[in-house]
Amino acid sequence: MSDYIEEGENLKPSVRKQFFRRRKSCPFTGQNAMKIDYKDTRILVKFVSERGKMMPSRITAVSIKKQRELAVAIRRARFLALMPYVNG
């Protein structure tokens, strides 16, 4: 008899529930999608972190093609002083 198993105790094998992750969709594709424009800073700010860094596409769910367009728009807005380079 083992010291660890008490008599009459139900021992069940540990069963893990499978983690379900919903597939993210790009906010810039499809009908009624937002347009990427360097002059529209309200939209661009959503894709920049509080430190001023561009958020990666794995977090924002932006497609590869639209992520490149978004990066160019953010850079243009910064260059034209519509957005800050660093939020300090």
Secondary structure, DSSP 8 states (H G I E B T S, - for coil): --SSS-TT------------------TTSSTT-----TT-HHHHHTTB-TTS-B--HHHH---HHHHHHHHHHHHHHHHTTSS-SS--
